[in-house]
Amino acid sequence: MPVYELIGRAGEVEDRALAYARIFAGAVALFQERRFTEARKTFESCAKDRPGDLAVDLYFAEVARHLEAPPGADWNRAIQLTTK
């Protein structure tokens, strides 16, 4: 289940922004693979780079919830967005 974020035109995006996007995508992949402890560490890294990022905060909260009570076998790997 891909997650997309528009970060700029191809060839015009700063290397730092591309690197962050790769790290965030890796965190989401870990989350979707149920590797919640690893995902938490990666999202923590993202939060240090972008404090207050809503997407990071949402995933971080979901990781914490799933570490406390793992989702069932029917989990669809998605998070529910409740705000804009």
N, C-alpha and C positions, 0 to 999 in steps of 0.2 A: 504494500500500500504506500505509494510514493507521497512525499510531502514536497510542495513546491513553494519557493519564495523568489519573487522577481528581485534581482540584485543589480541589474544593469544590462546594457547591450554587450553582446559577445565582443571580446577584444578590448572593452573599455572598463572592465571591472578590476579594481585593485587586487593584487595578489593576496593581501590580508583578508579581504572579504571572501575571496574564493576559498582560502584555507579554512576560515570559520565555517563556511557553508559545508565543506567536506566533513569537518569535525561534528557539526550538528547533525548532518545526515547519518554519520556513523553512530551517534547516540540514539537516533530514532531507530536505526536498524537493530541495535542491541536491545532496545525496548521491545520491538516487535518480535524478536527472537526469544523473549522472556529472560534475557540476561540482565536482570534488573540491577544487580549490584554494580556491574560494569557500566550500565547505562547511567546510573546515578553519578558515578565518578566522572563520566564524560560530560554530563549535563552540569555538574559542578564547575568543570573547566569552562564550559560555555558561559555560565553565569558570571564567572570572574572577568571574562572578556567583554560581556555585554550585560552589565547589571540592569535589572528591571525588564529584560526582554520577556514579553508575555508568553511567547511560545516555549521558551526555556522553563519559565515558572510553571506553566501548565504541565509540561512533561515531567518536571521534577516532582510535582505534587502527585501525579499518577504513579510514578515510580515508587514513591514512598507508600502510597496506598497498596500497590501490588506486592511490595516487600512484606507488608504487614498481613495482607490477606491475598494470596496469589489468585489470579483469575482462573475460572474453570476452563474445561476443555473446549467449550463453545466460544471462548473469547475471540473477538474479531480484530484484535490488535489496534483498535482505534481509541482515540480520546474524544470526549464530548466537549465541544466548545459551547460555552454559555454566555460569552460576552464578545463584543467586537473590539 
